[in-house]
Amino acid sequence: MAVKHERVQYRWTFQKCCISEKPFVHWHQRVEFIYVLEGALRIQIGRECRLCGPGDLAVVRSGEIHAILVENENQCYISTFDPIMFSAFFSRPQFPRHFISVQEQRNTGVEKEIADLFQDIYCEKQEQMPMYETLIQARILQIYSLLIRYFEDDLTKDEKKLAQLEQFQSAVEYIENHYDENITLAEVAKFINYNTAYVSKLFVTCAGVNFKTYLDDFRIKKAVKLLNAGSYTVSDIAVQCGYDNIRTFYNTFRRVTGQTPSLFRKNNV
């Protein structure tokens, strides 16, 4: 499946929604909670894939490729936040496991507490009373802290794996800042002070795809936004997204979206 990248300007987002679209494979710098309320969702994070039902929770870390595949009618809470918000509260990088079932929450006695916290966030967002943003941020931190207390991923205790995650984050940051240039794996490797062979393996290990796929799919996500804006020609968009060859841009766009840029624009006007 194609991999896309998205960015938002806010420090956190929260929505109650029904997922009904085709699988949307993407990545972003934020941490994401996906809490299932009704129905079932098949959630893929990196190389892990799990069928999640009511009360199940998925946690996507910064930079991880993920997708939500619809199984049936559903409803869920989706929250994303900038991990920098909470960096002062942790002495070292810590992450919960990717998937935490409702049964695991029940066994540790936090099922109701987590459900209530998500409901509180939803109510605060709906009512938007004074200081609601601060209260939502506090509840997101509380959920994250509970998950680390009871469901911390063992890899965060492995210094070698933790170092790999930090190196990968640096590589992702470089892509985000230079995608419109003719960047190469060698340049990314130089930026994080490792050789190209190591960085090539790093992308496969941490993201499940190679560097070129990661970069191309990020660029096409940007191209989609520019096409939807309707202010640029296809050639201009190709250049702005780092492609100096229009044919390469067309072929890559078709691979990611299943359509040519022109057809995509026509179907989304």
Steps between C-alpha positions, in 0.01 A plus 500: 500500500604858447645698785404861557611771739295767668579801717283721718586818686325431829671341800215251538189392310198300612198370315221248535442346161391210284771360273348417163769580244737263323825424689695822551866410549697791637741629762548817700715642777224482759408219737151364431239324713228297326235392753220283360150572631283285273550250222840375390807644333805320369790726593845463350804661665826426325509124457242431772133463416220442750121477488372743764153503655321716758732617777817398318766768462777544243797732549699627202841651573651797323610416145341155484317391187144399581157443352143435608314233304123497542344167602140620554305798628698661777556797725822602668692777669816612321741730677841621384752708687850638478723287728701812582205608716594239757877469460562684828308231691717206391866446583544278192293420190220261599226346289199276566451187293329545164187307596327484839185291511199578717567173684854609587363831625243312708762270646706797623198690630524799263225417249243742646756769573625505141146494359398788729804706403419470129138592573615803705718618211206467262271702730762772553552528124124525439428756773820707460470669837786718632831310529362200309820470293715475812267244656505290183879509493509387864268208427705392199808501724310295759402238241856483368641467852259220589593313185871529577445394863315183411583427136847636427661348193809300589692658214516829692709314757735380227758772449602374154143497365427833663803651330373369166165670554671829577718470189192425291323807638794715393482353149125569483562859608749545216247371245234732632726803464657412161241298305482771232869460424681224313592321821666160510552221749864609524397849610269365767775265618743790522246704699468233769871404482463140382585317177242441228479124554410551864240770424346289224449217748376751760203597280403139439533417870311801636253576222458172315584665164818616331622859486379567144145384576492708816619812316281453191184448697568805714542709187180370341303588812625856460410489130144393585457805721629729226272341241202550730597864543456544125749786466789323326562310180600134521852592384532765773383252763753240385785749545370621838491140621856420397452343155702644212360239260127527428477139380647374829248714686209359298611141552554546873169683543317218322668238718400678821146613414395271217433803279692747289536852645261641239234237566539545875442874466197444275345252746558723800390839371 
